[in-house]
Amino acid sequence: MSASVSLRHVNKVYAQRAKNPIYAVKDFNIEIKPGEIVALLGSSGCGKTSTLRMIAGFEEVTEGEILIGDRPVHRLAPAKRNVAMAFEGYSLYPPLTLRQNIAFALKGERLDTAEVSRRVDAISKLLELDKHLDRYPSSVSAGQQQRASLGRALVRKADIYLLDEPMGQLEPQLRAALRGRLKRYLREHRMTAILVTHDQTEANALADRIAVMEGGRLQQFASPGELKDAPANLFVGTFIGEPPMNVYRVRPSLGEGRVSFRGAGDGKAEVLSYAESEFSAPIRQLIGKGEEIVLGIRPHDVRVGEGASLGEIVSNQWIGDQTHMEAAFPGGVIVSTLDARHPGRMGEPVKLAIPAGKLHIFAGDGRAIAHGTRLV
Ligand SMILES: Nc1ncnc2c1ncn2[C@@H]1O[C@H](COP(=O)(O)OP(=O)(O)OP(=O)(O)O)[C@@H](O)[C@H]1O
């Protein structure tokens, strides 16, 4: 039942013949495996919805091809693609109850009434909609309409399932509970699903792999763990992770057994310094060229209270489950997170250590060069 999905050199240009055409999706390539859950993640306008709508057939592909399994579908009408889609704008039929809306998706499967009821009941229960099934779209909340739209997509049998911001309207508690159930449901039925979201928590919780998009281009397609540990470029490094990665533009130099990173700006203060032996030979060789690089440091990799680097606390907040600390240090400001509370007050000195093995090193143009001791 579940199928693979391939997008090959897909481009989407809106207003092609206008003076200023809009290049919404640029040379997009992706291979999704049968039964895989994939999230298209990116900020508003990066091209995720256009990509999803091209797969569904609601938007024409300007260039390139889309395959579901080994079937090229990019020239087929939506109804011929065997794709189920939950829309961000719900698109429920107003004269039908939620039950009738969901059941409507099963029309093509020619099931008997009892089986239709069984399937509608099961999906409604999963989505906590069972008590509202006899109400009309206009008399239920936006969140309930959204769940009905999701139910209508999930209830039918299709080769792939496309979910556009499927939980955007739900309150946080229900969203967290449904995420788990939705993932289990997709897994149990081995459904290939592509969801669009701008919420990285949702993408991390649901997806096997995440396609990070920016400016119409695919930046990286990898598992949530890989995106965090080995971002392909500075954009992905700073986009993925909360609070965001600390970044410093520096110029490295080697001498007297030490590697020193100095600010690339006017001040040229030493931002960080390490014993040469903390870096592997290939990394030493690379940074030994002295070219400007960008150092990325994840907030949870900063060891507060250890090492020699002295900073000055700018803010120290306990946010319920962790401490967020901002400190001024020669590189500017560094944000760190700690699992425990920290007694430090604003203006007080604080020791900070950043293990060499936790540094992310990017070239001046943003390409990743090394993650920890691993060269890219
Ligand atoms: N029908 C259209 N006509 C012209 N331009 C469009 C159309 N639909 C989208 N665009 C433009 O294409 C670009 C990508 O839009 P798209 O909706 O795919 O992005 P998105 O990442 O899904 O954003 P959002 O999260 O805000 O929905 C944007 O610049 C958008 O303004």
The ligand as an ORCA input file, in Angstrom:
! r2SCAN-3c Opt
* xyz 0 1
  N      -0.336     31.012     -6.183
  C       0.781     31.734     -6.049
  N       1.066     32.747     -6.885
  C       2.204     33.457     -6.780
  N       3.132     33.242     -5.822
  C       2.916     32.265     -4.957
  C       1.727     31.452     -5.018
  N       1.783     30.543     -4.008
  C       2.957     30.767     -3.359
  N       3.630     31.802     -3.915
  C       4.956     32.320     -3.512
  O       5.885     31.258     -3.604
  C       6.802     31.281     -2.508
  C       6.724     29.969     -1.729
  O       5.423     29.874     -1.139
  P       4.926     28.596     -0.328
  O       3.507     28.845      0.086
  O       5.228     27.385     -1.088
  O       5.876     28.654      0.943
  P       5.685     28.018      2.376
  O       7.054     27.676      2.849
  O       4.703     26.928      2.353
  O       5.113     29.234      3.231
  P       3.973     29.216      4.380
  O       4.531     28.443      5.538
  O       3.817     30.689      4.685
  O       2.761     28.593      3.766
  C       6.440     32.503     -1.681
  O       7.249     33.555     -2.103
  C       4.999     32.760     -2.060
  O       4.678     34.113     -1.926
*
